[in-house]
Amino acid sequence: MKLSSEQLKVLEHVRDGITSAQIAELIGMGQGINSIVHSLEAEKLLSSKETAVEEIRIGKEGKEFAKTGLPERRALEAIGTGIEMKELAKKANLKPFEIQIALMWLKKKDWAVMEKGKLALTQNGKGALTQKGKDEHLLEILAKGPQKAGELKGYEGAINDLKGRKNNIEIKETKSFALALTPEGKSVLKNPEKHMQQSGVEALTHEMLKTGEWRNKRFRKYDISQAPEIWPAKIHPLRAAIQKIKRTFLEMGFTEAKGNFIESSFWNFDALFQPQDHPARDLADTFYMKGIEHDLPKHHTHVKHMHEKGGNIDSTGWKYEWNAETAKKAILRTHTTAVSARELAKLKPPAKVFSVGRVFRNETLDYKHLAEFYQVEGIVVGEDVNFKNLLWYLKQFYNKLGFKKVRFRPAYFPYTELSCEPEVYFEEKKEWVELGGSGIFRPEVVKPLLGVESPVLAWGLGLERPLMLKMGVNDLRTFYRNDLDWLRSSGMKDSI
Ligand code: PHE
């Protein structure tokens, strides 16, 4: 292997434990040292270990004290054979805020005591007159420039004392790389000429830039394989999937509808021809909101009529009294089909509307059930749409998400007839996975809301399930755990 003169120069300076910053200082090199160290490490000529180095610098107040002496030092020198408190400040040249400091440290260092109303030197204090303390020495050293904590042997106590005194010193921890030669590195150094690059590769200097001389030089290739990994901001996978789905529907000519998490039972159930004693309305499945009651829209009379009389069909023996109070109850919406019901009551056919949103169910949590999750909902309203069109839309949608094989199973929902459940084939596990519900809204749903009978294709699909399959996630909760490692490494590889 061939090394540039800089690489060799750096390698020659490696001693066990030396840091890259120290070498940089020794050979007068700037930031460039890091890439050279990395390149040498990539060649396995040296190893590096991250270490923390504590650097101590003097603080604002410390700088003052280094000049004027610590307040207690000035006080000590002013005491003489004894001094009254009220004279101290002036004689010792203490600023008002320094008086307290001086007294505290005189006591702490056992330099002076109060005797008959006067401050008098102790034995210790007399000694201190001719000998400075470690803390004072330290301030003098630091006044000349910052120091590494490791190089201030014997000053540990003084560092601690000064650390406790505001703004006297600052301790900054910087990360650095401690280097060591590998056996390969040592063998290169035994015969450096053999590894010297002959081609005149040089290091870029300020001078070269200034004169434009760099144009005639050859430089070492830039090695991006040594770049540290960085983790820029990114969109959460779930959010990214939602954006993709929204785009997909918008491209197909749909408009987007939005609803609220808190919904009335009316729009969530009644408008969808779900009987008021339907088990899905049970507390065990649905979250009810205390103290909130919704007003009923004008459609409620039509809906009531439909529930009680079954529309135009005069079904004798059908005894069922629709209760407005039950319909007013507020819940957390259990499906986004409530959004479709609201839209149906507003729109003029033909129309295509979709929504993506969170729904809530009183579920026991486990790896594939959460009490809240997303649904992708849609309706297509028009005279001439039919069941085949519904299957086409669903197929189209899943194809765009990257699922090639889609099939449909007959199903039942109170608000659709025909009804079916789309399933996609999950290649890796070789199994079909059910993803949601769909169908054509019953006339009992459409007539009271839209005012006329018309085919309405409708679907409500799970979002997290297909996403789990796509991303190889086994536990639904992964999406909500905000585990940074997972978030960083996860991404939609192909189509989502
Ligand atoms: N609302 C149904 C569910 O939550 C799905 C569905 C929507 C079924 C629209 C038919 C029509 O499972």
Residues whose N, C-alpha, C, O or C-beta is under 5 A from the ligand:
A	BS01	LIG	T334 H335 T337 F413 T416 G437 S438 G439 A458 W459 G460
